[in-house]
Amino acid sequence: MSKLDLSDADIHKVQRALGVGALGLVKANPYILSRLFPLKKVDAVATKLGVSPNGNVHRAIAIAEYALDKALLDGHCFVHPHTLLAEAKSACKLKVFTAEQLVSTGTITVEDGKHAFLADIFAAECFVASRILRLIVAMQAVPADAGRQAALDRIKTRTRQVDGVRDVDQEHAIWLILHETIAVITGAPGTGKTTCMRTALDLLYEDHKVYALCAPTGKAARRIAEVTGRPATTIHRLLQWRPDGFVHNEHNPLPHD
């Protein structure tokens, strides 16, 4: 593979990803490297192998993969297939590029004809959704809190103390954070997500509840600590990641309320 202008580190990366027969796989389809290297480098490998970038379905799939990668960086797990098809078709000068071709290598999944995901991201989304469903089902087995109205009145008082304004949506969001098994709070900047979080934490503190603040990345954890004034950590540190898995899991839950 050194004849393809790949460094020793690149070759090791390819062999680790593709295993035995890596060279044969690359020769058959150089764009199999699209999940490992930037498109420019993959195009260079393809040129060395005499593979034209124009009219190449595998390159079109690779371009769709890169587009999905970019969408992930912007916070989007999926893109409409028509957008991917149009972009890839144009870039590769293809007369025809279909949804069937888009998913033919298994690296991209199209759901309901409207949502195109990277296959591993789709699998992760399905896993998360299944776990959330389990939590919701478990939550439904818990009787409704008889003190709901009293809790809501307390939340109303606290939100008015924070910003002097009553916001019913914020009050409901805080109730969800405090009383549901799982709550997802979303909203544009300035809609009160941080206020909800701070108010909920204040109430937890007053009730002497044991809680933890965490985020997927160190940067996000530091931001949470900044806006709440309370310590926060990463998820993997909170759950105590070890080479053989997490110390805390469904069989050994965290000692928090």
Rosetta silent file (secondary structure, phi, psi, omega in degrees, C-alpha in Angstrom):
SEQUENCE: MSKLDLSDADIHKVQRALGVGALGLVKANPYILSRLFPLKKVDAVATKLGVSPNGNVHRAIAIAEYALDKALLDGHCFVHPHTLLAEAKSACKLKVFTAEQLVSTGTITVEDGKHAFLADIFAAECFVASRILRLIVAMQAVPADAGRQAALDRIKTRTRQVDGVRDVDQEHAIWLILHETIAVITGAPGTGKTTCMRTALDLLYEDHKVYALCAPTGKAARRIAEVTGRPATTIHRLLQWRPDGFVHNEHNPLPHD
SCORE:     score description
SCORE:     0.000 S_00000001
   1 L     0.000  -12.441  178.478    0.000    0.000    0.000 S_00000001
   2 H   -63.076  -25.502  178.061    3.007    2.302    0.234 S_00000001
   3 H   -69.099  -12.512  179.289    2.769    2.652   -3.566 S_00000001
   4 H   -93.778   13.902 -179.698   -0.534    4.423   -2.990 S_00000001
   5 L    63.277   33.285  174.284    1.287    7.249   -1.169 S_00000001
   6 L   -99.799  136.056  178.883   -0.002    6.101    2.196 S_00000001
   7 L   -72.470  169.442  177.264    2.304    6.538    5.186 S_00000001
   8 H   -59.192  -40.040  179.177    3.149    3.691    7.537 S_00000001
   9 H   -65.238  -39.282  178.073    0.683    5.149   10.036 S_00000001
  10 H   -63.295  -44.490 -178.683   -2.003    5.311    7.321 S_00000001
  11 H   -62.100  -42.794  177.907   -1.343    1.718    6.293 S_00000001
  12 H   -61.853  -40.192  178.931   -1.595    0.548    9.897 S_00000001
  13 H   -62.557  -42.919  179.636   -4.874    2.443   10.233 S_00000001
  14 H   -65.183  -45.610 -178.159   -6.266    0.780    7.095 S_00000001
  15 H   -65.260  -37.183  178.475   -5.182   -2.685    8.152 S_00000001
  16 H   -66.758  -36.783 -177.816   -6.649   -2.218   11.603 S_00000001
  17 H   -79.256  -39.202 -172.743   -9.972   -1.075   10.125 S_00000001
  18 H  -102.716  -16.479  176.263  -10.256   -3.521    7.210 S_00000001
  19 L    74.201 -156.848 -179.311   -8.326   -6.505    8.510 S_00000001
  20 L   -61.777  137.709 -179.547   -6.911   -9.300    6.366 S_00000001
  21 L    81.991   18.933 -177.489   -7.202   -8.578    2.666 S_00000001
  22 H   -58.622  -41.926 -177.463   -7.236   -4.815    3.156 S_00000001
  23 H   -62.715  -41.527  178.672   -5.255   -4.185   -0.033 S_00000001
  24 H   -63.293  -39.079  179.201   -7.689   -6.208   -2.118 S_00000001
  25 H   -66.403  -40.759  179.956  -10.632   -4.323   -0.672 S_00000001
  26 H   -67.283  -40.573  178.727   -8.991   -0.969   -1.394 S_00000001
  27 H   -64.133  -37.987  179.967   -8.159   -1.961   -4.963 S_00000001
  28 H   -69.970  -34.967 -179.413  -11.761   -3.079   -5.530 S_00000001
  29 L  -154.999   90.476 -178.666  -13.145    0.142   -4.069 S_00000001
  30 H   -59.272  -22.705 -178.051  -10.699    2.841   -2.941 S_00000001
  31 H   -78.264    3.550  169.771  -13.612    4.857   -1.546 S_00000001
  32 H   -67.040  -17.855  179.189  -13.929    2.283    1.209 S_00000001
  33 H   -80.383   -0.865 -174.377  -11.277    4.518    2.804 S_00000001
  34 H   -64.518  -22.693  178.306  -13.744    7.392    3.079 S_00000001
  35 H   -84.396   -3.615 -176.669  -14.494    6.590    6.718 S_00000001
  36 L  -113.184  -31.141 -172.739  -10.768    6.838    7.519 S_00000001
  37 L  -134.510  161.853  174.777   -9.342    9.752    5.531 S_00000001
  38 L   -62.319  155.610 -176.267  -10.365   13.099    3.993 S_00000001
  39 H   -58.861  -37.970 -178.274  -11.862   12.933    0.499 S_00000001
  40 H   -59.743  -41.733  179.321   -8.821   14.581   -1.088 S_00000001
  41 H   -69.037  -40.130  179.262   -6.550   11.790    0.146 S_00000001
  42 H   -65.635  -39.793  176.317   -9.002    9.086   -0.920 S_00000001
  43 H   -60.028  -39.251  179.531   -9.274   10.674   -4.381 S_00000001
  44 H   -64.439  -41.228  176.717   -5.470   10.554   -4.622 S_00000001
  45 H   -62.843  -44.307  179.623   -5.482    6.837   -3.781 S_00000001
  46 H   -60.932  -41.187  179.214   -8.219    6.236   -6.361 S_00000001
  47 H   -63.081  -41.418  177.625   -6.198    8.093   -9.011 S_00000001
  48 H   -60.228  -31.947 -179.233   -3.158    5.946   -8.233 S_00000001
  49 L   -89.879    1.892  178.733   -5.325    2.884   -8.827 S_00000001
  50 L    78.238   22.637 -179.437   -6.666    4.288  -12.092 S_00000001
  51 L   -99.207  122.272 -179.742  -10.163    4.888  -10.734 S_00000001
  52 L   -77.992  138.364  177.022  -11.876    8.006  -12.093 S_00000001
  53 L   -73.009  -21.826 -178.681  -13.776   10.190   -9.591 S_00000001
  54 L   -83.777  138.297  179.408  -16.358   11.064  -12.229 S_00000001
  55 L    69.334   20.390 -175.586  -19.309    8.743  -12.710 S_00000001
  56 L  -104.746  113.462 -177.893  -18.245    6.736   -9.671 S_00000001
  57 H   -64.477  -39.188 -179.702  -21.094    5.541   -7.462 S_00000001
  58 H   -63.256  -37.187  176.713  -18.749    4.622   -4.599 S_00000001
  59 H   -67.800  -37.030  177.688  -17.372    8.165   -4.579 S_00000001
  60 H   -61.697  -40.948  177.353  -20.933    9.498   -4.570 S_00000001
  61 H   -64.292  -41.170  178.911  -21.660    7.411   -1.480 S_00000001
  62 H   -61.349  -41.707  179.196  -18.470    8.715    0.127 S_00000001
  63 H   -63.946  -38.280  176.100  -19.525   12.308   -0.553 S_00000001
  64 H   -63.687  -38.684  177.793  -22.890   11.575    1.067 S_00000001
  65 H   -63.671  -43.796  178.841  -21.039   10.166    4.090 S_00000001
  66 H   -63.065  -37.737  178.292  -18.916   13.308    4.374 S_00000001
  67 H   -63.749  -38.375  177.920  -22.076   15.427    4.147 S_00000001
  68 H   -69.842  -35.462  175.323  -23.586   13.451    7.025 S_00000001
  69 H   -61.056  -44.574  179.513  -20.374   13.897    9.015 S_00000001
  70 H   -63.125  -40.248  178.449  -20.624   17.649    8.512 S_00000001
  71 H   -61.191  -38.105  177.839  -24.272   17.599    9.578 S_00000001
  72 H   -60.601  -41.103  179.156  -23.231   15.844   12.794 S_00000001
  73 H   -63.587  -26.212  177.882  -20.795   18.649   13.548 S_00000001
  74 L   -89.962    2.500  176.700  -23.740   21.044   13.177 S_00000001
  75 L    92.257   14.440 -178.450  -25.791   18.949   15.610 S_00000001
  76 L  -111.924  128.080 -179.366  -27.932   17.033   13.103 S_00000001
  77 L   -82.357  -20.056 -176.891  -28.130   13.242   13.138 S_00000001
  78 L  -141.710  164.536  176.578  -29.801   12.963    9.732 S_00000001
  79 E  -136.278  149.626  177.364  -30.228   14.717    6.398 S_00000001
  80 L   -65.001  132.030 -177.981  -33.032   14.368    3.857 S_00000001
  81 H   -53.862  -36.056 -179.023  -31.956   11.769    1.262 S_00000001
  82 H   -60.180  -36.643  178.330  -32.858   14.089   -1.613 S_00000001
  83 H   -64.097  -45.458  179.194  -30.256   16.577   -0.377 S_00000001
  84 H   -64.464  -44.566 -177.855  -27.557   13.899   -0.266 S_00000001
  85 H   -61.764  -43.264 -178.759  -28.514   12.464   -3.648 S_00000001
  86 H   -65.774  -43.903 -178.447  -28.433   15.859   -5.347 S_00000001
  87 H   -65.495  -46.338 -178.023  -25.088   16.847   -3.826 S_00000001
  88 H   -68.937  -39.808  179.644  -23.385   13.527   -4.584 S_00000001
  89 H   -61.295  -43.448 -179.681  -24.851   13.265   -8.069 S_00000001
  90 H   -67.380  -45.241 -176.436  -23.571   16.725   -8.976 S_00000001
  91 H   -64.446  -31.443 -177.002  -20.106   16.238   -7.457 S_00000001
  92 L  -102.620    5.161  178.793  -19.546   12.950   -9.305 S_00000001
  93 L    53.012   46.649  178.377  -21.207   14.001  -12.567 S_00000001
  94 L   -92.928  138.274  175.452  -23.606   11.090  -12.400 S_00000001
  95 L   -74.433  -36.094 -179.222  -26.642   10.981  -14.640 S_00000001
  96 L  -136.501  133.399  172.579  -28.457    8.775  -12.137 S_00000001
  97 L  -147.064  112.029 -170.511  -27.871    8.221   -8.426 S_00000001
  98 L  -102.869  166.470  176.350  -30.697    6.533   -6.538 S_00000001
  99 H   -62.973  -33.383  178.045  -31.641    5.966   -2.923 S_00000001
 100 H   -64.103  -40.312  177.465  -31.008    2.262   -3.482 S_00000001
 101 H   -68.704  -36.211 -179.060  -27.432    3.038   -4.523 S_00000001
 102 H   -57.592  -38.310 -176.091  -27.018    5.404   -1.567 S_00000001
 103 L   -99.601    5.649 -170.376  -27.604    2.572    0.918 S_00000001
 104 L   -65.631  -26.477 -178.766  -25.994   -0.202   -1.125 S_00000001
 105 L   -92.942   -7.459  178.778  -22.772   -0.417    0.908 S_00000001
 106 L    84.764   -0.023  179.828  -24.507   -0.427    4.297 S_00000001
 107 L   -84.771  -16.714  179.668  -22.728    2.683    5.591 S_00000001
 108 E  -124.924  138.477  178.069  -25.848    4.832    5.203 S_00000001
 109 E  -118.869  134.031  175.543  -29.367    4.034    6.407 S_00000001
 110 E  -111.406  123.592 -178.341  -32.533    5.707    5.107 S_00000001
 111 E  -109.356  127.510  176.499  -35.526    5.650    7.446 S_00000001
 112 L    60.910   17.044  179.135  -39.060    6.341    6.217 S_00000001
 113 L    69.904    1.537 -174.618  -37.669    7.674    2.958 S_00000001
 114 L  -124.071  -12.511 -174.480  -37.108   11.036    4.645 S_00000001
 115 E  -131.057  115.617  177.185  -34.172   10.598    7.007 S_00000001
 116 E  -104.288  125.726 -179.612  -30.688    9.507    5.932 S_00000001
 117 E  -121.182  154.496  159.306  -28.278    8.567    8.720 S_00000001
 118 E   -64.654  138.461 -171.660  -24.792    7.170    8.923 S_00000001
 119 H   -58.085  -40.065 -178.888  -25.518    3.547    9.799 S_00000001
 120 H   -70.222  -32.290  176.914  -23.630    3.622   13.107 S_00000001
 121 H   -69.866  -39.959  177.591  -25.385    6.826   14.158 S_00000001
 122 H   -61.598  -42.500  178.547  -28.769    5.310   13.286 S_00000001
 123 H   -62.465  -40.709  178.825  -27.929    2.245   15.405 S_00000001
 124 H   -65.656  -41.582  178.358  -26.930    4.511   18.300 S_00000001
 125 H   -60.988  -43.244  179.652  -30.149    6.545   17.950 S_00000001
 126 H   -64.119  -39.819  179.539  -32.227    3.353   18.010 S_00000001
 127 H   -63.468  -47.590  179.711  -30.378    2.120   21.086 S_00000001
 128 H   -61.382  -43.405 -179.841  -30.916    5.400   22.942 S_00000001
 129 H   -61.191  -40.064 -179.342  -34.599    5.461   21.925 S_00000001
 130 H   -66.727  -37.490  179.317  -35.105    1.911   23.205 S_00000001
 131 H   -70.873  -37.952  176.651  -33.522    2.768   26.549 S_00000001
 132 H   -63.093  -41.173  178.450  -35.619    5.924   26.876 S_00000001
 133 H   -60.698  -40.637  178.150  -38.733    3.853   26.119 S_00000001
 134 H   -61.244  -41.667  179.322  -37.787    1.443   28.890 S_00000001
 135 H   -65.249  -39.858  179.950  -37.464    4.358   31.308 S_00000001
 136 H   -65.588  -42.561  179.094  -40.828    5.764   30.233 S_00000001
 137 H   -62.790  -42.745  178.091  -42.543    2.398   30.675 S_00000001
 138 H   -63.680  -37.738 -179.332  -40.986    2.037   34.128 S_00000001
 139 H   -64.590  -36.646 -177.861  -42.079    5.580   34.971 S_00000001
 140 H   -66.732  -18.655  179.105  -45.705    4.822   34.051 S_00000001
 141 L   -81.257   -9.343 -179.085  -45.769    2.150   36.737 S_00000001
 142 L   -90.136  129.717 -179.462  -45.117    4.811   39.392 S_00000001
 143 L   -60.411  149.674  179.022  -48.265    6.424   40.886 S_00000001
 144 L   -62.244  145.091 -178.796  -48.829   10.119   40.159 S_00000001
 145 L   -72.777  119.218 -178.580  -47.439   12.491   42.775 S_00000001
 146 L   -67.559  -20.285 -178.243  -50.292   13.620   44.996 S_00000001
 147 L   -96.403   25.647 -175.607  -48.350   16.784   45.855 S_00000001
 148 H   -58.411  -47.891 -175.548  -48.083   17.990   42.276 S_00000001
 149 H   -64.081  -39.523  178.755  -50.003   21.243   42.764 S_00000001
 150 H   -64.054  -39.577  179.318  -48.016   22.171   45.862 S_00000001
 151 H   -66.279  -40.664  178.930  -44.798   21.490   43.974 S_00000001
 152 H   -64.220  -40.230  178.156  -45.970   23.604   41.032 S_00000001
 153 H   -62.016  -39.203  178.210  -46.862   26.468   43.375 S_00000001
 154 H   -65.176  -41.526  178.981  -43.377   26.280   44.848 S_00000001
 155 H   -64.442  -42.607  178.967  -41.845   26.319   41.363 S_00000001
 156 H   -58.134  -44.980 -179.933  -43.973   29.352   40.378 S_00000001
 157 H   -60.965  -43.404 -177.219  -42.755   31.253   43.407 S_00000001
 158 H   -68.152  -41.477 -178.798  -39.133   30.416   42.652 S_00000001
 159 H   -65.862  -35.087  177.229  -39.275   31.347   38.941 S_00000001
 160 H   -68.109  -32.753  178.225  -40.798   34.735   39.795 S_00000001
 161 H   -68.598  -33.164 -176.507  -37.978   35.292   42.296 S_00000001
 162 H   -72.167  -52.076 -175.512  -35.379   34.499   39.604 S_00000001
 163 H  -128.802    5.261  176.384  -36.542   36.795   36.795 S_00000001
 164 L    74.232    5.443 -176.763  -39.744   38.397   38.040 S_00000001
 165 L  -127.396  140.122  175.905  -41.786   36.816   35.250 S_00000001
 166 L   -92.598  125.830  178.405  -44.055   33.832   35.268 S_00000001
 167 L  -125.675  109.286 -175.452  -43.457   31.456   32.352 S_00000001
 168 H   -60.882  -39.029  179.840  -45.819   28.462   32.315 S_00000001
 169 H   -63.889  -40.871  178.072  -43.572   26.489   29.936 S_00000001
 170 H   -64.391  -42.278  179.788  -40.584   26.991   32.232 S_00000001
 171 H   -60.361  -42.549  179.206  -42.611   25.934   35.249 S_00000001
 172 H   -66.032  -39.926 -179.996  -43.682   22.762   33.472 S_00000001
 173 H   -62.922  -41.514  179.596  -40.100   22.062   32.366 S_00000001
 174 H   -65.658  -39.986  176.088  -38.843   22.402   35.937 S_00000001
 175 H   -58.181  -44.794 -179.966  -41.589   20.069   37.133 S_00000001
 176 H   -60.643  -45.617 -179.297  -40.471   17.495   34.571 S_00000001
 177 H   -58.416  -40.550 -173.383  -36.833   17.760   35.635 S_00000001
 178 H   -82.938  -25.675 -169.043  -37.736   17.241   39.287 S_00000001
 179 H  -123.230  -11.835  179.908  -40.413   14.577   39.040 S_00000001
 180 L   -98.376  156.885  178.226  -40.058   12.507   35.891 S_00000001
 181 L   -64.140  -37.473  178.467  -37.696    9.600   35.317 S_00000001
 182 L  -144.626  140.682  178.924  -36.370   11.310   32.209 S_00000001
 183 L  -140.852  135.350  177.180  -36.885   14.811   30.811 S_00000001
 184 L  -116.196  115.874 -178.238  -35.578   16.392   27.606 S_00000001
 185 L  -109.151  118.038  179.605  -35.551   20.185   27.637 S_00000001
 186 L  -126.291  164.794  178.265  -34.899   21.921   24.312 S_00000001
 187 L   162.370  157.555  178.944  -35.279   25.442   23.022 S_00000001
 188 L   -69.969  165.008  177.447  -33.639   28.290   21.166 S_00000001
 189 L   -56.108  135.934  177.382  -31.186   30.637   22.940 S_00000001
 190 L    88.167    3.050 -178.891  -32.921   32.846   25.484 S_00000001
 191 L   -89.144   -5.788  172.530  -35.952   30.611   26.026 S_00000001
 192 L   109.461   15.875 -179.927  -34.969   29.735   29.583 S_00000001
 193 H   -61.538  -44.870 -179.472  -33.133   26.392   29.512 S_00000001
 194 H   -66.447  -40.083  177.387  -30.431   27.649   31.872 S_00000001
 195 H   -60.494  -43.467  178.192  -33.015   29.243   34.162 S_00000001
 196 H   -58.848  -46.330 -177.302  -34.892   25.946   34.338 S_00000001
 197 H   -64.886  -45.500 -179.315  -31.728   24.080   35.220 S_00000001
 198 H   -63.361  -42.482 -179.240  -30.620   26.544   37.890 S_00000001
 199 H   -64.984  -43.549  178.931  -34.068   26.664   39.487 S_00000001
 200 H   -60.994  -41.425  179.711  -34.371   22.875   39.520 S_00000001
 201 H   -66.629  -38.259  176.893  -30.935   22.589   41.144 S_00000001
 202 H   -60.102  -43.865 -179.039  -31.843   25.174   43.773 S_00000001
 203 H   -67.997  -38.278  176.250  -34.942   23.188   44.693 S_00000001
 204 H   -62.274  -41.486  179.324  -32.994   19.925   44.808 S_00000001
 205 H   -62.942  -44.072  179.903  -30.474   21.589   47.125 S_00000001
 206 H   -62.380  -32.385 -178.863  -33.232   22.882   49.420 S_00000001
 207 L   -88.294    5.020  178.926  -34.683   19.364   49.593 S_00000001
 208 L    59.554   36.118  177.915  -31.246   17.896   50.448 S_00000001
 209 L   -84.080  145.965  176.994  -31.338   15.665   47.362 S_00000001
 210 L   -94.281  121.258 -177.184  -28.160   14.015   46.112 S_00000001
 211 L  -138.812  170.156  177.074  -27.662   14.720   42.414 S_00000001
 212 L  -137.071  144.793  174.722  -24.891   14.882   39.823 S_00000001
 213 L  -110.295  129.874 -179.233  -24.297   17.190   36.862 S_00000001
 214 E  -148.958  165.380 -178.488  -22.576   15.717   33.827 S_00000001
 215 E  -150.862  162.037 -178.090  -22.118   16.214   30.098 S_00000001
 216 L   -64.233  -32.143 -176.260  -20.671   14.249   27.161 S_00000001
 217 L  -124.637  160.220  177.467  -17.522   16.415   26.904 S_00000001
 218 H   -62.707  -38.406  179.746  -15.237   18.279   29.265 S_00000001
 219 H   -62.331  -44.462  179.686  -16.036   21.558   27.523 S_00000001
 220 H   -66.374  -37.907  178.632  -19.775   21.044   28.008 S_00000001
 221 H   -64.396  -40.895  177.955  -19.248   20.060   31.646 S_00000001
 222 H   -64.211  -36.733  178.528  -17.253   23.236   32.275 S_00000001
 223 H   -65.816  -41.687  177.445  -20.023   25.284   30.678 S_00000001
 224 H   -60.797  -43.075  179.352  -22.634   23.678   32.938 S_00000001
 225 H   -62.327  -38.171  179.914  -20.466   24.455   35.960 S_00000001
 226 H   -63.931  -45.567 -173.339  -20.149   28.078   34.805 S_00000001
 227 H   -81.666  -20.618 -178.279  -23.873   28.705   34.367 S_00000001
 228 H  -103.193  -21.132 -175.669  -25.015   26.815   37.473 S_00000001
 229 L    73.579   17.185 -179.619  -22.217   27.607   39.895 S_00000001
 230 L  -126.985  152.183 -177.287  -22.102   23.915   40.784 S_00000001
 231 L   -65.577  143.283  177.034  -19.509   21.238   39.999 S_00000001
 232 L  -140.017  157.268 -178.327  -20.046   19.152   36.859 S_00000001
 233 E  -141.023  177.887  176.127  -18.096   16.355   35.224 S_00000001
 234 E   -80.804  159.053  179.657  -18.093   14.218   32.110 S_00000001
 235 H   -61.591  -44.654 -175.987  -20.418   11.233   31.819 S_00000001
 236 H   -67.174  -31.003  177.101  -17.554    8.759   31.538 S_00000001
 237 H   -74.465  -38.880  178.607  -15.882   10.144   34.650 S_00000001
 238 H   -61.721  -43.621 -178.936  -19.129   10.119   36.617 S_00000001
 239 L   -82.790   -3.553  177.002  -19.796    6.495   35.662 S_00000001
 240 L    60.045   74.649  178.745  -16.104    5.664   36.242 S_00000001
 241 E   -67.159  134.360  173.473  -14.965    4.239   32.937 S_00000001
 242 E  -128.182  161.304  179.311  -12.523    1.315   33.089 S_00000001
 243 L   -53.911  -27.914 -179.818  -11.001   -0.716   30.226 S_00000001
 244 L   -96.870    9.479  177.302  -13.537   -3.470   30.921 S_00000001
 245 E   129.060 -170.223 -179.754  -16.521   -1.111   31.048 S_00000001
 246 E   -87.514  140.560  175.766  -18.227    1.326   33.411 S_00000001
 247 L   -66.247  -43.359  179.410  -18.149    0.783   37.182 S_00000001
 248 L  -100.035  129.469 -179.863  -21.659    2.230   37.440 S_00000001
 249 E  -153.782 -164.159 -177.723  -24.347    0.788   35.173 S_00000001
 250 L   -64.692  -20.905  179.456  -27.880   -0.627   35.375 S_00000001
 251 L   -93.593  -16.620  178.779  -26.610   -3.314   37.768 S_00000001
 252 E  -138.803   73.299 -173.674  -24.587   -0.908   39.908 S_00000001
 253 L   -67.014  162.258  176.572  -26.391    2.461   39.777 S_00000001
 254 L   -65.764  148.483  179.882  -24.989    5.735   41.053 S_00000001
 255 L   -82.884   54.594 -178.209  -25.740    6.537   44.726 S_00000001
 256 L  -121.011  156.444  176.086  -27.888    9.547   43.799 S_00000001
 257 L   -70.179    0.000    0.000  -31.548   10.431   44.294 S_00000001
